[in-house]
Amino acid sequence: MDFNLPDIDGIETTRRLKAVASSADIPVIMITGQSGKELVVDSLKAGASDFLVKPFDKSTLQTKMQKLLGS
């Protein structure tokens, strides 16, 4: 989930995704160019499973995805 979205930010989108029973179990990795502690904390409180700061290494994203998906 990108933090910077056109209409609502990624935190609010994640919050809404997690509020719906059919999508609540979908793991969300927040991706942003910002790394402020408050943004990380707010993302995790909204239901994000993990956090990545751009630019990031492709293998780091793959490792996080495998961990979250149990692969």
PQR file with spaces between the fields and no chain letter, atoms N, CA, C, O and H, PARSE charges and radii, in Angstrom:
ATOM       1  N    MET     1       0.848   -1.172    0.000 -0.4000 1.5000
ATOM       2  CA   MET     1       0.000    0.000    0.000 -0.0000 2.0000
ATOM       3  C    MET     1       0.891    1.232    0.000  0.5500 1.7000
ATOM       4  O    MET     1       1.739    1.397    0.877 -0.5500 1.4000
ATOM       5  N    ASP     2       0.698    2.071   -0.965 -0.4000 1.5000
ATOM       6  CA   ASP     2       1.445    3.321   -0.996 -0.0000 2.0000
ATOM       7  C    ASP     2       0.771    4.306   -0.046  0.5500 1.7000
ATOM       8  O    ASP     2      -0.456    4.361    0.033 -0.5500 1.4000
ATOM       9  H    ASP     2       0.009    1.936   -1.677  0.4000 1.0000
ATOM      10  N    PHE     3       1.568    5.073    0.664 -0.4000 1.5000
ATOM      11  CA   PHE     3       1.011    6.069    1.574 -0.0000 2.0000
ATOM      12  C    PHE     3       0.354    7.201    0.795  0.5500 1.7000
ATOM      13  O    PHE     3      -0.728    7.660    1.159 -0.5500 1.4000
ATOM      14  H    PHE     3       2.565    5.029    0.600  0.4000 1.0000
ATOM      15  N    ASN     4       0.998    7.650   -0.268 -0.4000 1.5000
ATOM      16  CA   ASN     4       0.486    8.780   -1.050 -0.0000 2.0000
ATOM      17  C    ASN     4      -0.438    8.294   -2.154  0.5500 1.7000
ATOM      18  O    ASN     4       0.012    7.844   -3.208 -0.5500 1.4000
ATOM      19  H    ASN     4       1.878    7.277   -0.564  0.4000 1.0000
ATOM      20  N    LEU     5      -1.723    8.391   -1.897 -0.4000 1.5000
ATOM      21  CA   LEU     5      -2.742    8.035   -2.877 -0.0000 2.0000
ATOM      22  C    LEU     5      -3.519    9.297   -3.248  0.5500 1.7000
ATOM      23  O    LEU     5      -3.516   10.259   -2.479 -0.5500 1.4000
ATOM      24  H    LEU     5      -2.088    8.756   -1.041  0.4000 1.0000
ATOM      25  N    PRO     6      -4.183    9.321   -4.407 -0.5600 1.5000
ATOM      26  CA   PRO     6      -4.809   10.554   -4.874  0.2800 2.0000
ATOM      27  C    PRO     6      -5.950   11.098   -4.001  0.5500 1.7000
ATOM      28  O    PRO     6      -6.019   12.309   -3.790 -0.5500 1.4000
ATOM      29  N    ASP     7      -6.828   10.258   -3.498 -0.4000 1.5000
ATOM      30  CA   ASP     7      -8.001   10.761   -2.781 -0.0000 2.0000
ATOM      31  C    ASP     7      -7.891   10.637   -1.262  0.5500 1.7000
ATOM      32  O    ASP     7      -8.205   11.576   -0.530 -0.5500 1.4000
ATOM      33  H    ASP     7      -6.772    9.275   -3.670  0.4000 1.0000
ATOM      34  N    ILE     8      -7.449    9.485   -0.802 -0.4000 1.5000
ATOM      35  CA   ILE     8      -7.229    9.277    0.632 -0.0000 2.0000
ATOM      36  C    ILE     8      -5.870    8.632    0.804  0.5500 1.7000
ATOM      37  O    ILE     8      -5.376    7.966   -0.106 -0.5500 1.4000
ATOM      38  H    ILE     8      -7.194    8.722   -1.396  0.4000 1.0000
ATOM      39  N    ASP     9      -5.269    8.823    1.953 -0.4000 1.5000
ATOM      40  CA   ASP     9      -3.926    8.267    2.123 -0.0000 2.0000
ATOM      41  C    ASP     9      -3.974    6.766    2.410  0.5500 1.7000
ATOM      42  O    ASP     9      -5.037    6.209    2.686 -0.5500 1.4000
ATOM      43  H    ASP     9      -5.671    9.363    2.692  0.4000 1.0000
ATOM      44  N    GLY    10      -2.833    6.136    2.342 -0.4000 1.5000
ATOM      45  CA   GLY    10      -2.730    4.695    2.520 -0.0000 2.0000
ATOM      46  C    GLY    10      -3.138    4.226    3.909  0.5500 1.7000
ATOM      47  O    GLY    10      -3.617    3.104    4.074 -0.5500 1.4000
ATOM      48  H    GLY    10      -1.970    6.588    2.118  0.4000 1.0000
ATOM      49  N    ILE    11      -2.950    5.082    4.907 -0.4000 1.5000
ATOM      50  CA   ILE    11      -3.356    4.707    6.264 -0.0000 2.0000
ATOM      51  C    ILE    11      -4.868    4.576    6.339  0.5500 1.7000
ATOM      52  O    ILE    11      -5.376    3.599    6.888 -0.5500 1.4000
ATOM      53  H    ILE    11      -2.560    5.993    4.773  0.4000 1.0000
ATOM      54  N    GLU    12      -5.590    5.540    5.796 -0.4000 1.5000
ATOM      55  CA   GLU    12      -7.052    5.472    5.815 -0.0000 2.0000
ATOM      56  C    GLU    12      -7.551    4.319    4.945  0.5500 1.7000
ATOM      57  O    GLU    12      -8.512    3.639    5.304 -0.5500 1.4000
ATOM      58  H    GLU    12      -5.177    6.334    5.349  0.4000 1.0000
ATOM      59  N    THR    13      -6.904    4.102    3.810 -0.4000 1.5000
ATOM      60  CA   THR    13      -7.289    2.975    2.950 -0.0000 2.0000
ATOM      61  C    THR    13      -7.089    1.650    3.679  0.5500 1.7000
ATOM      62  O    THR    13      -7.940    0.764    3.605 -0.5500 1.4000
ATOM      63  H    THR    13      -6.124    4.655    3.518  0.4000 1.0000
ATOM      64  N    THR    14      -5.972    1.513    4.378 -0.4000 1.5000
ATOM      65  CA   THR    14      -5.700    0.296    5.153 -0.0000 2.0000
ATOM      66  C    THR    14      -6.732    0.135    6.260  0.5500 1.7000
ATOM      67  O    THR    14      -7.235   -0.965    6.486 -0.5500 1.4000
ATOM      68  H    THR    14      -5.280    2.233    4.438  0.4000 1.0000
ATOM      69  N    ARG    15      -7.046    1.210    6.940 -0.4000 1.5000
ATOM      70  CA   ARG    15      -8.054    1.180    8.002 -0.0000 2.0000
ATOM      71  C    ARG    15      -9.390    0.665    7.461  0.5500 1.7000
ATOM      72  O    ARG    15     -10.040   -0.173    8.086 -0.5500 1.4000
ATOM      73  H    ARG    15      -6.637    2.104    6.756  0.4000 1.0000
ATOM      74  N    ARG    16      -9.786    1.170    6.305 -0.4000 1.5000
ATOM      75  CA   ARG    16     -11.061    0.741    5.696 -0.0000 2.0000
ATOM      76  C    ARG    16     -11.000   -0.709    5.237  0.5500 1.7000
ATOM      77  O    ARG    16     -11.973   -1.448    5.389 -0.5500 1.4000
ATOM      78  H    ARG    16      -9.258    1.851    5.798  0.4000 1.0000
ATOM      79  N    LEU    17      -9.876   -1.119    4.681 -0.4000 1.5000
ATOM      80  CA   LEU    17      -9.689   -2.502    4.245 -0.0000 2.0000
ATOM      81  C    LEU    17      -9.817   -3.456    5.430  0.5500 1.7000
ATOM      82  O    LEU    17     -10.459   -4.501    5.329 -0.5500 1.4000
ATOM      83  H    LEU    17      -9.086   -0.519    4.558  0.4000 1.0000
ATOM      84  N    LYS    18      -9.209   -3.093    6.538 -0.4000 1.5000
ATOM      85  CA   LYS    18      -9.217   -3.947    7.727 -0.0000 2.0000
ATOM      86  C    LYS    18     -10.574   -3.953    8.429  0.5500 1.7000
ATOM      87  O    LYS    18     -10.860   -4.860    9.211 -0.5500 1.4000
ATOM      88  H    LYS    18      -8.687   -2.244    6.620  0.4000 1.0000
ATOM      89  N    ALA    19     -11.409   -2.955    8.159 -0.4000 1.5000
ATOM      90  CA   ALA    19     -12.732   -2.874    8.788 -0.0000 2.0000
ATOM      91  C    ALA    19     -13.757   -3.798    8.135  0.5500 1.7000
ATOM      92  O    ALA    19     -14.831   -4.024    8.692 -0.5500 1.4000
ATOM      93  H    ALA    19     -11.177   -2.218    7.523  0.4000 1.0000
ATOM      94  N    VAL    20     -13.430   -4.331    6.959 -0.4000 1.5000
ATOM      95  CA   VAL    20     -14.345   -5.215    6.236 -0.0000 2.0000
ATOM      96  C    VAL    20     -13.911   -6.657    6.490  0.5500 1.7000
ATOM      97  O    VAL    20     -12.764   -7.024    6.235 -0.5500 1.4000
ATOM      98  H    VAL    20     -12.558   -4.147    6.507  0.4000 1.0000
ATOM      99  N    ALA    21     -14.829   -7.458    6.990 -0.4000 1.5000
ATOM     100  CA   ALA    21     -14.504   -8.828    7.387 -0.0000 2.0000
ATOM     101  C    ALA    21     -13.843   -9.637    6.265  0.5500 1.7000
ATOM     102  O    ALA    21     -12.906  -10.394    6.519 -0.5500 1.4000
ATOM     103  H    ALA    21     -15.761   -7.160    7.197  0.4000 1.0000
ATOM     104  N    SER    22     -14.319   -9.482    5.040 -0.4000 1.5000
ATOM     105  CA   SER    22     -13.786  -10.288    3.937 -0.0000 2.0000
ATOM     106  C    SER    22     -12.372   -9.896    3.512  0.5500 1.7000
ATOM     107  O    SER    22     -11.706  -10.653    2.806 -0.5500 1.4000
ATOM     108  H    SER    22     -15.080   -8.867    4.833  0.4000 1.0000
ATOM     109  N    SER    23     -11.913   -8.728    3.934 -0.4000 1.5000
ATOM     110  CA   SER    23     -10.561   -8.307    3.562 -0.0000 2.0000
ATOM     111  C    SER    23      -9.662   -8.044    4.775  0.5500 1.7000
ATOM     112  O    SER    23      -8.511   -7.639    4.613 -0.5500 1.4000
ATOM     113  H    SER    23     -12.454   -8.113    4.508  0.4000 1.0000
ATOM     114  N    ALA    24     -10.166   -8.266    5.952 -0.4000 1.5000
ATOM     115  CA   ALA    24      -9.419   -7.955    7.181 -0.0000 2.0000
ATOM     116  C    ALA    24      -8.137   -8.767    7.330  0.5500 1.7000
ATOM     117  O    ALA    24      -7.187   -8.309    7.964 -0.5500 1.4000
ATOM     118  H    ALA    24     -11.102   -8.595    6.083  0.4000 1.0000
ATOM     119  N    ASP    25      -8.098   -9.965    6.754 -0.4000 1.5000
ATOM     120  CA   ASP    25      -6.919  -10.825    6.898 -0.0000 2.0000
ATOM     121  C    ASP    25      -5.861  -10.614    5.814  0.5500 1.7000
ATOM     122  O    ASP    25      -4.823  -11.276    5.826 -0.5500 1.4000
ATOM     123  H    ASP    25      -8.870  -10.338    6.238  0.4000 1.0000
ATOM     124  N    ILE    26      -6.113   -9.705    4.887 -0.4000 1.5000
ATOM     125  CA   ILE    26      -5.139   -9.448    3.828 -0.0000 2.0000
ATOM     126  C    ILE    26      -3.959   -8.672    4.424  0.5500 1.7000
ATOM     127  O    ILE    26      -4.149   -7.593    4.985 -0.5500 1.4000
ATOM     128  H    ILE    26      -6.956   -9.168    4.877  0.4000 1.0000
ATOM     129  N    PRO    27      -2.747   -9.216    4.306 -0.5600 1.5000
ATOM     130  CA   PRO    27      -1.591   -8.492    4.845  0.2800 2.0000
ATOM     131  C    PRO    27      -1.291   -7.246    4.014  0.5500 1.7000
ATOM     132  O    PRO    27      -1.376   -7.269    2.786 -0.5500 1.4000
ATOM     133  N    VAL    28      -0.942   -6.172    4.694 -0.4000 1.5000
ATOM     134  CA   VAL    28      -0.643   -4.905    4.033 -0.0000 2.0000
ATOM     135  C    VAL    28       0.769   -4.474    4.404  0.5500 1.7000
ATOM     136  O    VAL    28       1.117   -4.391    5.582 -0.5500 1.4000
ATOM     137  H    VAL    28      -0.873   -6.153    5.691  0.4000 1.0000
ATOM     138  N    ILE    29       1.569   -4.205    3.392 -0.4000 1.5000
ATOM     139  CA   ILE    29       2.895   -3.620    3.603 -0.0000 2.0000
ATOM     140  C    ILE    29       2.806   -2.171    3.143  0.5500 1.7000
ATOM     141  O    ILE    29       2.564   -1.907    1.965 -0.5500 1.4000
ATOM     142  H    ILE    29       1.286   -4.273    2.435  0.4000 1.0000
ATOM     143  N    MET    30       2.996   -1.248    4.047 -0.4000 1.5000
ATOM     144  CA   MET    30       2.952    0.169    3.707 -0.0000 2.0000
ATOM     145  C    MET    30       4.262    0.550    3.028  0.5500 1.7000
ATOM     146  O    MET    30       5.343    0.221    3.517 -0.5500 1.4000
ATOM     147  H    MET    30       3.193   -1.463    5.003  0.4000 1.0000
ATOM     148  N    ILE    31       4.158    1.243    1.898 -0.4000 1.5000
ATOM     149  CA   ILE    31       5.335    1.659    1.139 -0.0000 2.0000
ATOM     150  C    ILE    31       5.275    3.171    0.950  0.5500 1.7000
ATOM     151  O    ILE    31       4.285    3.703    0.447 -0.5500 1.4000
ATOM     152  H    ILE    31       3.280    1.510    1.501  0.4000 1.0000
ATOM     153  N    THR    32       6.344    3.860    1.358 -0.4000 1.5000
ATOM     154  CA   THR    32       6.370    5.316    1.267 -0.0000 2.0000
ATOM     155  C    THR    32       7.801    5.835    1.217  0.5500 1.7000
ATOM     156  O    THR    32       8.749    5.130    1.565 -0.5500 1.4000
ATOM     157  H    THR    32       7.148    3.428    1.767  0.4000 1.0000
ATOM     158  N    GLY    33       7.933    7.057    0.785 -0.4000 1.5000
ATOM     159  CA   GLY    33       9.230    7.709    0.783 -0.0000 2.0000
ATOM     160  C    GLY    33       9.530    8.388    2.105  0.5500 1.7000
ATOM     161  O    GLY    33      10.613    8.940    2.298 -0.5500 1.4000
ATOM     162  H    GLY    33       7.164    7.630    0.502  0.4000 1.0000
ATOM     163  N    GLN    34       8.572    8.344    3.008 -0.4000 1.5000
ATOM     164  CA   GLN    34       8.713    8.986    4.318 -0.0000 2.0000
ATOM     165  C    GLN    34       9.045    7.936    5.373  0.5500 1.7000
ATOM     166  O    GLN    34       8.612    6.788    5.271 -0.5500 1.4000
ATOM     167  H    GLN    34       7.692    7.895    2.851  0.4000 1.0000
ATOM     168  N    SER    35       9.807    8.329    6.378 -0.4000 1.5000
ATOM     169  CA   SER    35      10.187    7.337    7.389 -0.0000 2.0000
ATOM     170  C    SER    35       9.965    7.832    8.819  0.5500 1.7000
ATOM     171  O    SER    35      10.547    7.294    9.760 -0.5500 1.4000
ATOM     172  H    SER    35      10.158    9.262    6.461  0.4000 1.0000
ATOM     173  N    GLY    36       9.142    8.834    8.979 -0.4000 1.5000
ATOM     174  CA   GLY    36       8.896    9.370   10.318 -0.0000 2.0000
ATOM     175  C    GLY    36       8.269    8.337   11.238  0.5500 1.7000
ATOM     176  O    GLY    36       7.438    7.532   10.817 -0.5500 1.4000
ATOM     177  H    GLY    36       8.669    9.271    8.214  0.4000 1.0000
ATOM     178  N    LYS    37       8.674    8.372   12.491 -0.4000 1.5000
ATOM     179  CA   LYS    37       8.185    7.405   13.480 -0.0000 2.0000
ATOM     180  C    LYS    37       6.662    7.445   13.583  0.5500 1.7000
ATOM     181  O    LYS    37       6.022    6.398   13.678 -0.5500 1.4000
ATOM     182  H    LYS    37       9.349    9.026   12.833  0.4000 1.0000
ATOM     183  N    GLU    38       6.083    8.631   13.566 -0.4000 1.5000
ATOM     184  CA   GLU    38       4.631    8.761   13.690 -0.0000 2.0000
ATOM     185  C    GLU    38       3.902    8.077   12.537  0.5500 1.7000
ATOM     186  O    GLU    38       2.865    7.447   12.743 -0.5500 1.4000
ATOM     187  H    GLU    38       6.603    9.482   13.489  0.4000 1.0000
ATOM     188  N    LEU    39       4.439    8.199   11.332 -0.4000 1.5000
ATOM     189  CA   LEU    39       3.840    7.548   10.162 -0.0000 2.0000
ATOM     190  C    LEU    39       3.897    6.032   10.291  0.5500 1.7000
ATOM     191  O    LEU    39       2.929    5.343    9.968 -0.5500 1.4000
ATOM     192  H    LEU    39       5.282    8.711   11.165  0.4000 1.0000
ATOM     193  N    VAL    40       5.016    5.513   10.756 -0.4000 1.5000
ATOM     194  CA   VAL    40       5.158    4.064   10.953 -0.0000 2.0000
ATOM     195  C    VAL    40       4.161    3.583   12.004  0.5500 1.7000
ATOM     196  O    VAL    40       3.458    2.594   11.796 -0.5500 1.4000
ATOM     197  H    VAL    40       5.803    6.072   11.018  0.4000 1.0000
ATOM     198  N    VAL    41       4.106    4.283   13.126 -0.4000 1.5000
ATOM     199  CA   VAL    41       3.192    3.894   14.213 -0.0000 2.0000
ATOM     200  C    VAL    41       1.742    3.964   13.738  0.5500 1.7000
ATOM     201  O    VAL    41       0.966    3.042   13.990 -0.5500 1.4000
ATOM     202  H    VAL    41       4.678    5.086   13.295  0.4000 1.0000
ATOM     203  N    ASP    42       1.370    5.043   13.055 -0.4000 1.5000
ATOM     204  CA   ASP    42      -0.007    5.176   12.565 -0.0000 2.0000
ATOM     205  C    ASP    42      -0.355    4.084   11.560  0.5500 1.7000
ATOM     206  O    ASP    42      -1.477    3.578   11.551 -0.5500 1.4000
ATOM     207  H    ASP    42       2.000    5.792   12.850  0.4000 1.0000
ATOM     208  N    SER    43       0.603    3.722   10.719 -0.4000 1.5000
ATOM     209  CA   SER    43       0.372    2.654    9.735 -0.0000 2.0000
ATOM     210  C    SER    43       0.116    1.322   10.422  0.5500 1.7000
ATOM     211  O    SER    43      -0.802    0.589   10.053 -0.5500 1.4000
ATOM     212  H    SER    43       1.515    4.133   10.727  0.4000 1.0000
ATOM     213  N    LEU    44       0.925    1.016   11.414 -0.4000 1.5000
ATOM     214  CA   LEU    44       0.754   -0.247   12.147 -0.0000 2.0000
ATOM     215  C    LEU    44      -0.541   -0.247   12.944  0.5500 1.7000
ATOM     216  O    LEU    44      -1.211   -1.277   13.022 -0.5500 1.4000
ATOM     217  H    LEU    44       1.670    1.612   11.714  0.4000 1.0000
ATOM     218  N    LYS    45      -0.906    0.877   13.533 -0.4000 1.5000
ATOM     219  CA   LYS    45      -2.174    0.976   14.264 -0.0000 2.0000
ATOM     220  C    LYS    45      -3.367    0.785   13.327  0.5500 1.7000
ATOM     221  O    LYS    45      -4.397    0.247   13.731 -0.5500 1.4000
ATOM     222  H    LYS    45      -0.362    1.713   13.469  0.4000 1.0000
ATOM     223  N    ALA    46      -3.226    1.224   12.084 -0.4000 1.5000
ATOM     224  CA   ALA    46      -4.308    1.084   11.106 -0.0000 2.0000
ATOM     225  C    ALA    46      -4.456   -0.351   10.618  0.5500 1.7000
ATOM     226  O    ALA    46      -5.472   -0.709   10.021 -0.5500 1.4000
ATOM     227  H    ALA    46      -2.388    1.661   11.755  0.4000 1.0000
ATOM     228  N    GLY    47      -3.432   -1.177   10.874 -0.4000 1.5000
ATOM     229  CA   GLY    47      -3.517   -2.582   10.495 -0.0000 2.0000
ATOM     230  C    GLY    47      -2.451   -3.052    9.525  0.5500 1.7000
ATOM     231  O    GLY    47      -2.459   -4.212    9.112 -0.5500 1.4000
ATOM     232  H    GLY    47      -2.607   -0.887   11.359  0.4000 1.0000
ATOM     233  N    ALA    48      -1.529   -2.166    9.152 -0.4000 1.5000
ATOM     234  CA   ALA    48      -0.444   -2.593    8.270 -0.0000 2.0000
ATOM     235  C    ALA    48       0.393   -3.660    8.977  0.5500 1.7000
ATOM     236  O    ALA    48       0.618   -3.590   10.185 -0.5500 1.4000
ATOM     237  H    ALA    48      -1.522   -1.224    9.487  0.4000 1.0000
ATOM     238  N    SER    49       0.842   -4.628    8.220 -0.4000 1.5000
ATOM     239  CA   SER    49       1.639   -5.719    8.768 -0.0000 2.0000
ATOM     240  C    SER    49       3.123   -5.391    8.804  0.5500 1.7000
ATOM     241  O    SER    49       3.873   -5.933    9.615 -0.5500 1.4000
ATOM     242  H    SER    49       0.660   -4.685    7.238  0.4000 1.0000
ATOM     243  N    ASP    50       3.539   -4.491    7.906 -0.4000 1.5000
ATOM     244  CA   ASP    50       4.951   -4.141    7.815 -0.0000 2.0000
ATOM     245  C    ASP    50       5.074   -2.808    7.104  0.5500 1.7000
ATOM     246  O    ASP    50       4.070   -2.232    6.685 -0.5500 1.4000
ATOM     247  H    ASP    50       2.930   -4.051    7.247  0.4000 1.0000
ATOM     248  N    PHE    51       6.297   -2.312    6.965 -0.4000 1.5000
ATOM     249  CA   PHE    51       6.548   -0.972    6.466 -0.0000 2.0000
ATOM     250  C    PHE    51       7.850   -0.967    5.668  0.5500 1.7000
ATOM     251  O    PHE    51       8.844   -1.546    6.105 -0.5500 1.4000
ATOM     252  H    PHE    51       7.112   -2.780    7.305  0.4000 1.0000
ATOM     253  N    LEU    52       7.853   -0.322    4.508 -0.4000 1.5000
ATOM     254  CA   LEU    52       9.058   -0.178    3.693 -0.0000 2.0000
ATOM     255  C    LEU    52       9.210    1.275    3.271  0.5500 1.7000
ATOM     256  O    LEU    52       8.229    1.939    2.935 -0.5500 1.4000
ATOM     257  H    LEU    52       7.045    0.148    4.153  0.4000 1.0000
ATOM     258  N    VAL    53      10.432    1.761    3.290 -0.4000 1.5000
ATOM     259  CA   VAL    53      10.712    3.118    2.849 -0.0000 2.0000
ATOM     260  C    VAL    53      11.359    3.070    1.465  0.5500 1.7000
ATOM     261  O    VAL    53      12.299    2.307    1.238 -0.5500 1.4000
ATOM     262  H    VAL    53      11.229    1.222    3.562  0.4000 1.0000
ATOM     263  N    LYS    54      10.850    3.889    0.545 -0.4000 1.5000
ATOM     264  CA   LYS    54      11.419    3.991   -0.796 -0.0000 2.0000
ATOM     265  C    LYS    54      12.704    4.804   -0.741  0.5500 1.7000
ATOM     266  O    LYS    54      12.818    5.706    0.089 -0.5500 1.4000
ATOM     267  H    LYS    54      10.087    4.508    0.729  0.4000 1.0000
ATOM     268  N    PRO    55      13.650    4.517   -1.580 -0.5600 1.5000
ATOM     269  CA   PRO    55      13.722    3.340   -2.447  0.2800 2.0000
ATOM     270  C    PRO    55      14.078    2.106   -1.616  0.5500 1.7000
ATOM     271  O    PRO    55      14.778    2.206   -0.608 -0.5500 1.4000
ATOM     272  N    PHE    56      13.601    0.972   -2.038 -0.4000 1.5000
ATOM     273  CA   PHE    56      13.883   -0.264   -1.313 -0.0000 2.0000
ATOM     274  C    PHE    56      14.377   -1.326   -2.283  0.5500 1.7000
ATOM     275  O    PHE    56      14.163   -1.237   -3.492 -0.5500 1.4000
ATOM     276  H    PHE    56      13.032    0.891   -2.857  0.4000 1.0000
ATOM     277  N    ASP    57      15.029   -2.309   -1.739 -0.4000 1.5000
ATOM     278  CA   ASP    57      15.569   -3.412   -2.508 -0.0000 2.0000
ATOM     279  C    ASP    57      14.458   -4.434   -2.775  0.5500 1.7000
ATOM     280  O    ASP    57      13.695   -4.782   -1.872 -0.5500 1.4000
ATOM     281  H    ASP    57      15.203   -2.380   -0.757  0.4000 1.0000
ATOM     282  N    LYS    58      14.376   -4.902   -4.001 -0.4000 1.5000
ATOM     283  CA   LYS    58      13.355   -5.874   -4.395 -0.0000 2.0000
ATOM     284  C    LYS    58      13.383   -7.115   -3.504  0.5500 1.7000
ATOM     285  O    LYS    58      12.331   -7.653   -3.159 -0.5500 1.4000
ATOM     286  H    LYS    58      14.995   -4.619   -4.734  0.4000 1.0000
ATOM     287  N    SER    59      14.561   -7.565   -3.137 -0.4000 1.5000
ATOM     288  CA   SER    59      14.663   -8.774   -2.310 -0.0000 2.0000
ATOM     289  C    SER    59      14.104   -8.530   -0.903  0.5500 1.7000
ATOM     290  O    SER    59      13.585   -9.451   -0.272 -0.5500 1.4000
ATOM     291  H    SER    59      15.416   -7.128   -3.418  0.4000 1.0000
ATOM     292  N    THR    60      14.209   -7.304   -0.420 -0.4000 1.5000
ATOM     293  CA   THR    60      13.631   -6.985    0.895 -0.0000 2.0000
ATOM     294  C    THR    60      12.113   -7.109    0.844  0.5500 1.7000
ATOM     295  O    THR    60      11.502   -7.674    1.752 -0.5500 1.4000
ATOM     296  H    THR    60      14.630   -6.556   -0.933  0.4000 1.0000
ATOM     297  N    LEU    61      11.506   -6.585   -0.212 -0.4000 1.5000
ATOM     298  CA   LEU    61      10.062   -6.704   -0.375 -0.0000 2.0000
ATOM     299  C    LEU    61       9.657   -8.168   -0.501  0.5500 1.7000
ATOM     300  O    LEU    61       8.682   -8.595    0.117 -0.5500 1.4000
ATOM     301  H    LEU    61      12.001   -6.127   -0.950  0.4000 1.0000
ATOM     302  N    GLN    62      10.389   -8.934   -1.289 -0.4000 1.5000
ATOM     303  CA   GLN    62      10.070  -10.352   -1.462 -0.0000 2.0000
ATOM     304  C    GLN    62      10.163  -11.110   -0.145  0.5500 1.7000
ATOM     305  O    GLN    62       9.318  -11.958    0.141 -0.5500 1.4000
ATOM     306  H    GLN    62      11.181   -8.587   -1.791  0.4000 1.0000
ATOM     307  N    THR    63      11.174  -10.817    0.654 -0.4000 1.5000
ATOM     308  CA   THR    63      11.338  -11.473    1.951 -0.0000 2.0000
ATOM     309  C    THR    63      10.162  -11.159    2.866  0.5500 1.7000
ATOM     310  O    THR    63       9.622  -12.049    3.523 -0.5500 1.4000
ATOM     311  H    THR    63      11.861  -10.128    0.422  0.4000 1.0000
ATOM     312  N    LYS    64       9.770   -9.894    2.904 -0.4000 1.5000
ATOM     313  CA   LYS    64       8.632   -9.491    3.749 -0.0000 2.0000
ATOM     314  C    LYS    64       7.342  -10.164    3.277  0.5500 1.7000
ATOM     315  O    LYS    64       6.538  -10.620    4.090 -0.5500 1.4000
ATOM     316  H    LYS    64      10.209   -9.171    2.370  0.4000 1.0000
ATOM     317  N    MET    65       7.150  -10.223    1.955 -0.4000 1.5000
ATOM     318  CA   MET    65       5.945  -10.862    1.421 -0.0000 2.0000
ATOM     319  C    MET    65       5.915  -12.354    1.747  0.5500 1.7000
ATOM     320  O    MET    65       4.874  -12.883    2.136 -0.5500 1.4000
ATOM     321  H    MET    65       7.803   -9.853    1.294  0.4000 1.0000
ATOM     322  N    GLN    66       7.046  -13.030    1.590 -0.4000 1.5000
ATOM     323  CA   GLN    66       7.108  -14.452    1.893 -0.0000 2.0000
ATOM     324  C    GLN    66       6.809  -14.699    3.375  0.5500 1.7000
ATOM     325  O    GLN    66       6.109  -15.651    3.718 -0.5500 1.4000
ATOM     326  H    GLN    66       7.892  -12.601    1.274  0.4000 1.0000
ATOM     327  N    LYS    67       7.325  -13.866    4.226 -0.4000 1.5000
ATOM     328  CA   LYS    67       7.079  -13.989    5.668 -0.0000 2.0000
ATOM     329  C    LYS    67       5.589  -13.837    5.974  0.5500 1.7000
ATOM     330  O    LYS    67       5.023  -14.617    6.740 -0.5500 1.4000
ATOM     331  H    LYS    67       7.894  -13.092    3.947  0.4000 1.0000
ATOM     332  N    LEU    68       4.966  -12.838    5.378 -0.4000 1.5000
ATOM     333  CA   LEU    68       3.546  -12.570    5.634 -0.0000 2.0000
ATOM     334  C    LEU    68       2.623  -13.607    5.017  0.5500 1.7000
ATOM     335  O    LEU    68       1.551  -13.888    5.554 -0.5500 1.4000
ATOM     336  H    LEU    68       5.426  -12.203    4.756  0.4000 1.0000
ATOM     337  N    LEU    69       3.034  -14.175    3.895 -0.4000 1.5000
ATOM     338  CA   LEU    69       2.199  -15.161    3.220 -0.0000 2.0000
ATOM     339  C    LEU    69       2.523  -16.593    3.629  0.5500 1.7000
ATOM     340  O    LEU    69       1.872  -17.538    3.181 -0.5500 1.4000
ATOM     341  H    LEU    69       3.904  -13.947    3.459  0.4000 1.0000
ATOM     342  N    GLY    70       3.522  -16.745    4.472 -0.4000 1.5000
ATOM     343  CA   GLY    70       3.876  -18.073    4.961 -0.0000 2.0000
ATOM     344  C    GLY    70       4.528  -18.959    3.927  0.5500 1.7000
ATOM     345  O    GLY    70       4.441  -20.184    4.018 -0.5500 1.4000
ATOM     346  H    GLY    70       4.050  -15.978    4.836  0.4000 1.0000
ATOM     347  N    SER    71       5.176  -18.369    2.954 -0.4000 1.5000
ATOM     348  CA   SER    71       5.834  -19.154    1.897 -0.0000 2.0000
ATOM     349  C    SER    71       7.298  -19.302    2.174  0.5500 1.7000
ATOM     350  O    SER    71       8.013  -19.931    1.394 -0.5500 1.4000
ATOM     351  H    SER    71       5.247  -17.375    2.880  0.4000 1.0000
